[in-house]
Amino acid sequence: MRKIYIVDLIGSYCGMHYYDDAFAQILRDSSFDVEILSNFNKKKTPFFPVFFGKNKFVSVLLLVVSCIRFYLHVLTHRKDVYIYMCYGEFYDILMMIPNTFCDRMFCDVHEVHALKYADDSKVSKFFSWFYVKFVKNFIYHSDRTKKILSDLNVSVPMLYVPHFKYNFKKNYEMNKIGLDVAKCFNTQRKKFLFFGNLSYAKGVDIAVKVFQCLNDFEKDNVELVIAGKNVDKIDFSQLRQLSENYHIMDRHINDDELVYLYSKTDYVLLPYRKSSQSGIMEMACYFKKPMLLTDIEYFRKTINEFPSFGVIASIDEYQNLVCSVINGEKVMAYYNYDDCCRFEQKKDIELFVGSFKNVVDKRSHL
């Protein structure tokens, strides 16, 4: 049987190595031989260097090294199959160049184009052209992604699979947790967590506005943590000054810090403006933390299917939703047994594995 390579350029930088591990385990359970090529590997030197967070020259140099290393791997493993994790960033185009001469690659679409690009931008249009012209196989996780690809008149196989549930520890080591994180969530106040990339697309400014507008009683009875990479260079100075109960860690959060924050919070804030999938939502579900979400298509579908996982509101009504939770007006039983059982979505995963096998087998010329 051909070997399957899961290729992920960002890996541990944004926590996607948990998804990679879960995907690999699903395929291994179905008797595939799987190896992960990413910037994360506990047992040996990672396949790709981390090129994020460097100066521009070093980043470009490491990206070129990553591309060449990957091209050579594809050329020297002519019978194997590759699943490339695509986030719609411009560097993904460079990494997917082997699609131009290799039909053994699957494009696992997490975002058709990065959320920072407008739908009608030149970058987004270039992605659309590239997908139609060169990509031979797609894997997608949401109706939003399917619709975008369908509107492009993509005619190659498109395989649906739910966003895999992470394989993740639930314990943490205090000696690996920064002092700024360790001082959080140690009171009896209601605890709210915004986690992940701090960007306008993810609505961190919406969360900031909500907590800026709380009255004195509400501020005294809540604790807010905003944690993640400040990708849009947002100024949090005013929010920091409003209350000693507001904590902003605009930096990389390590695994132990992540577990600490998720295990201690009461609610997870997801005031997104748009998204095709969300690892933050998956993590909240994994820790069984109620979510307060905005009414975008992906979240709406999730809450309609699993109503005990959280509460949804429009962006205009999001502040009212948060305040109702703070004031005890929104009380419900979260994560009931039936919803949790259905959330595993084992049938959808089994259907994906069967379809994946069929596509690989039909390409007899691989």
C-alpha positions, 0 to 999 in steps of 0.5 A: 500500500502506498504511504500517505504523507500529511504535509503541514507547513504551520504545524505547531506554530498555530496548534495544527499539529493536534489536527495532524495527529488526529488525522494520522490516527484515523488513517492508521486505524484504517490500515494506512501507513502514515507519516507527518511532514511538519515543523513539529516532531517529538522524536526527531528533527522536524521536516520543515523549519519554523519560518514564522516570527523571524525577520523577513530575510530569514523567513523567506530563506527558510520558506525557500528551504521548505519548498525545495525540501518538499519538491524533492520529497515528492519527486523521489517518492513517486508512488506515495500520496500527499495530503497538504494542509492549505490555509489560503496563505500566499505561501501555500501556493508555493508549497502546492506547486507539485500539483502542477505535475503530480495528481497524487496530492490532496488539498485539505482546505481549511480556508479557501483563502486566508480570512485577511484577504477580501473575496474579490482581492487579487490573491483570492482570485489567484487561489481560485484560478490555481484550484481550478487549474491544478488541484486534482483532489480536495478535502473540505470540512464545511458547507462554506468551503464546499459552496466556494469550491462548487461556485468555482465549478471544481470538477475533481473529487471533493471529499467531506470529513468533519474537523477531526477531534483533537488527541490532546492531554488534559493535564498541565505542568505548572513549571511550564506556565508563564507567570502572566498565565498562572495568575489568571483564573484563580478567583470565583468570578465568572471566567471568559476566554478568547483564544487564538489569533487576535484578529478582526476576522476572529472578532477580538475587537468585538470582545474588547468592546463588550468588556469595555462597556460593562458596568462596574458591577459586571467588571467586578464579577468577571475575569477575562483572558485574551490570549494568542498571537496579535496578528493584526497588531491591535492596541489593547492598552485601554482594555488593560487599564480598565480592570485588573481582572482583564488579562491580555497575553498577545504572544505564543501560548504553549501547550501547558498554558493552553490546557491551563486556560481551557480547563479553568475558564467557564466560557469560551468567546467566539465572536467571529465575523467569518470562518470555514472551520475553527480549531478553537471551537473544537478545543472548547468542545474537547474541554466541554466549555460552553461557547458564546458565538456569533451567528455565522453560517459555520457556527449556526450549523454547529449549534443547530446540530448540537444546541447544548454546546453554546449560545449564538447571537448576532454581532449586534446582540453579542454584548447582550448575550455576554451580559446575560451570562454574566448576570445569570439570566442565561442558564442552561445545561451544557453538553448533554449526553445525546449531543456529545455522542453525536458530536463524534460523527463516526459515520461521516469519518467512516464515509470519508475513509471509504471515499479516500480509499476509492479515490487513491485506488482509482488513480491507477497511474499514481 
